[in-house]
Amino acid sequence: MISLTHLEAALAAVDVEIKALLYNQSLSLNEKDAKMLPLLREAKVLKQAHEDVCYLRDNPPSSPTGCKAGSYRED
């Protein structure tokens, strides 16, 4: 799956940015926290997306027509 390679590349890029911030001695702890929080959130979302795609790859939906949740909705 191409999406897995893109997710893995994005995770690697975020990890590089996080490590660069951690080892940067010129920034104060408050500056590191402010810059790192969005990166950590992004990494969390990417990891969850990677896990979800891997799960779907390993356990494809059993119904060939897709999800039928909408058929039970009352409009």
C-alpha positions as CSV (number, residue, x, y, z in Angstrom):
1,M,0.0,0.0,0.0
2,I,1.4,3.3,-1.0
3,S,-0.3,5.1,1.9
4,L,1.8,3.1,4.4
5,T,5.1,4.3,2.8
6,H,3.8,7.9,2.9
7,L,2.8,7.6,6.5
8,E,6.2,6.0,7.4
9,A,8.0,8.8,5.6
10,A,6.0,11.4,7.4
11,L,6.6,9.7,10.8
12,A,10.4,9.6,10.1
13,A,10.4,13.3,9.1
14,V,8.5,14.3,12.3
15,D,10.9,12.2,14.4
16,V,13.9,14.0,12.9
17,E,12.3,17.4,13.7
18,I,11.6,16.3,17.3
19,K,15.2,15.1,17.8
20,A,16.6,18.3,16.3
21,L,14.5,20.3,18.8
22,L,15.6,18.1,21.7
23,Y,19.3,18.5,20.9
24,N,19.1,22.2,20.2
25,Q,20.9,23.8,23.2
26,S,20.2,27.4,22.1
27,L,16.4,27.1,22.9
28,S,15.0,27.4,26.4
29,L,12.7,24.7,27.8
30,N,9.6,26.9,27.2
31,E,10.5,27.5,23.6
32,K,11.1,23.7,23.1
33,D,7.8,22.9,24.7
34,A,6.0,25.5,22.5
35,K,7.6,24.1,19.3
36,M,7.4,20.5,20.2
37,L,3.7,20.2,21.2
38,P,2.3,20.5,17.6
39,L,5.0,18.0,16.4
40,L,4.0,15.5,19.1
41,R,0.4,15.9,18.2
42,E,1.2,15.3,14.6
43,A,3.2,12.3,15.4
44,K,0.4,10.8,17.5
45,V,-2.1,11.3,14.6
46,L,0.3,9.8,12.1
47,K,1.0,6.8,14.4
48,Q,-2.8,6.2,14.8
49,A,-3.4,6.5,11.1
50,H,-0.5,4.0,10.4
51,E,-2.0,1.5,12.9
52,D,-5.4,1.9,11.3
53,V,-4.2,1.4,7.8
54,C,-2.1,-1.7,8.9
55,Y,-5.2,-3.1,10.6
56,L,-7.3,-2.6,7.5
57,R,-4.6,-4.2,5.4
58,D,-4.4,-7.2,7.6
59,N,-8.2,-7.4,8.3
60,P,-10.1,-6.2,5.2
61,P,-13.8,-5.6,5.5
62,S,-15.9,-8.7,5.0
63,S,-18.7,-7.0,3.1
64,P,-17.8,-6.4,-0.6
65,T,-20.3,-3.5,-0.8
66,G,-18.8,-1.6,2.1
67,C,-20.4,-0.2,5.2
68,K,-24.1,-0.3,5.5
69,A,-24.5,1.9,8.6
70,G,-26.2,4.6,6.5
71,S,-29.0,2.2,5.5
72,Y,-30.2,2.1,9.1
73,R,-30.4,5.9,9.5
74,E,-33.7,7.6,9.9
75,D,-33.8,10.9,8.0
